[in-house]
Amino acid sequence: MAGSVLLPKPCLMRLPHYYRRLLQAMHEGQSIISSDELGEEAGVPAAQARKDLSYLGEFGRPGVGYDVYELAAHLERILGLNEPKKAILIGVGNLGRALASYPGFARYHLQIVAAFDIDPSKIGQRIGSIRVLPLEELETFVHQNDVRMAILAVPAAQAQSIADRLAAAGIHLIWNFAPVSLRVPTGVMVFNEDLAARLATLSFFLIRQSS
């Protein structure tokens, strides 16, 4: 299980990259993969990839590589990718709608079970199978459906107050797309996706390469 293996955070952040490369290998009919190929996907040397994977147990054979299917299955267990996960989405603007419509979540067994917004014109709409509910029903829905994860896609000015409500309702993990740092109580984890900062970084490298 995911919680039974203690991993350094940098290693944990690289495991999804290795897994993505393994999925590509399976799609291409490749049965053995090298640490060079895995490291290239994660942007690290082969030696670092081997070290990361050594935390998971004895995998791979020197001079041969890793069994693609065996390693992928083990990563799925470690990361809990095959375990069903429910989430709610807060904010049904353009970004929220894009997240609600993203088909890639299904591959990781993540299901958005409801969306919430304050705009009366959006209440009652459906994004695929996801129904948009009024924000005042947030706490009741979380309690009744045992939801522990929330995806926050609201303007920065609203993010902290909604994060406070989510934490009080029993949400354990917030995936934050709002461009603001959130203050949450102990026991609640926040993962930030700062799209503006990412765009600024991309802009830097693009301009640098063009000059």
N, C-alpha and C positions, 0 to 999 in steps of 0.2 A: 504494500500500500504506500501511497505517497508520503504519509507521515512517519513511516518506519525507517526511512533513510535520511540521515542528516547530510545536507549538501551545502557547500559554500555558495553564497548567493550568486557570484559570477558564473559558477558552474551551472546552477539551476537555470539561469537566464539563457545559457547556451543550449541546454537540452532540447528545447523546441526546435532549434535550428537543425540539430542532428536528426531529430525526428522527421522534419520536413524533407531533409535530404534522403532519408530512408524511404519515405513515401514515394519520392521521385524514382528511386532505384527499383522499388517494387513495380511501379507503373511501367518501367522500361524493361522489366524481366531480369534485373540484375540480382544475383543471389549473394554475392560477396562484395563488401565495400571496404575501402581502405581508410585509415585514419587521416590520410592526406585529403581525401574527398570530403570527409566529415568536417575536418578542420577548415577547409576552404569555404564551406557553407556558413560556418560560424565566424569566419574571419580570424581564426587563430591557427598557430602552427599545429602540425600533426601530433607533436609531443603533448601539447595542451589538451587536444581532443582525447588522446589515450589516457591522460591523467584524469580528465573529467569522467570518462567512462569507467575508470578503475574504482570510483566511489560506488558504482552500482554492483560490482562483483567481478568475477572472472569471465571476461568476454574477449573474443578475438584470439587469433593465433599469430604469433610473430611471423612476418614474411608472407602471411596469407591474407589476413584481414578479419572482418566481422561478418557473421551470418546476418544478412539483412533482415530476415523475418524474425529471427530470434531476438535480435537487439531491438527491433521495432516493438515487438510484443512486450519486452521488458520495460521499455520507456513508457508504453501505454499504461502499464501497471504502476510504475513509479509516479507518473504525472497524473494518474487518475483519469486518463482520457476516456476510458470506457464506462465511467460512472456517470449516470444521469445528473445533470446540474440545472437548476432552475434559476432564472434571473428576472428581474423587472427592469423596465426602461423608463427613465424619467426624462421627459422632454421629447416632443414629437415635431421638432423643426426639421430642416433638411438633413442635418447630421443624424438626428434620431431616427428618421425614416430610413436612411441608408443603413444604419446599424440593424434596425428591425428587419430589413429585407435581405441582409447578408446571408447567403446560403452556407458559407463556410463554417458557421457555428455548429451546424449539425454534425460535422465530421468529428467534433470534440464533445459531442453529446451535451451541448449547452442549448437550452430552450428558453427563449424569452416568453414568459407566460402572460405578461400583460404590460401595457405601456400607460403612462400617466402624463397628464398635461393640465394646464389651467385655462386653456383657450376653449370656450364653450363650443366653437365651431368644429373642434377636433374630437370632442367627446362623443363616443359611440361609433366612431369610425373604426375600420379594421385595416391593418397593414398585413396582408396575407391572412393568417389565422389569429393575429394578435389584436386584441381589442383595446381601444384607447379609453381609459377610465379617468374620472375626475380625480385630481390630486387629493381631495379630502377623503377619498376612500383608501389611501395608501396604507395606513397602519392596519386597518381591518383586513385588507387583502394579504398583507405580509403574514399576519398572525394566522389567518385561516388556511393559508396555502404553504406554510413553513418555508418561506423563501429566505435565503441567506445572502444573496448577492444582488447588487443593484448596479445598473449602468447609468451614469449621470451625464446627460447631454443637454445641459441648460446653460443660460447665460451666467457669467461669473458672479453677477450681483445676487443671484438666487441660489448659488451652489451651496454656500455654507449653511443656510437655514434648512435646506432640504437634506443636507448631510446630517444635520442634527436630528431631524425627524427619522431618517433612516436608521441611525444608530439607536435611537430610543425605541424604534419598532422591532429591533432585533436583527438588523442586517449586519453580517459579519465582514463583508467585503464590498468595497465600492470601487468600481472601475470608472475613474473620473476623466471625462473629456472636456470639462470646463477649464478655462485657462486661469485657474486659481489654486493655491495651496489650501487644503482643507485641514481643519483641526478636528480630530475625532478622539473619542475616549479609548483607553486601553482595551484591547480585544477586538477592535475594528481595524481592518487593514484597508489602505487606500493605494491603488495603483493608478498613476497619472499618465494620461496620453495628451501631451501638450502639442497640439498640431501646429500652433503658431511657432513655437520654438523649433520644432522639426523643420518647418518650412524655412525658417531663418538659417538653419544649419545647411540645408540643401542649397539655399541661395548662395551661401558663402562658397561652397565647393564648386557650384556651377560658374560663378563669376571668376573664381580663381583659375579654373581650367580654361576659361575663355580668354583670359588676359595673356 
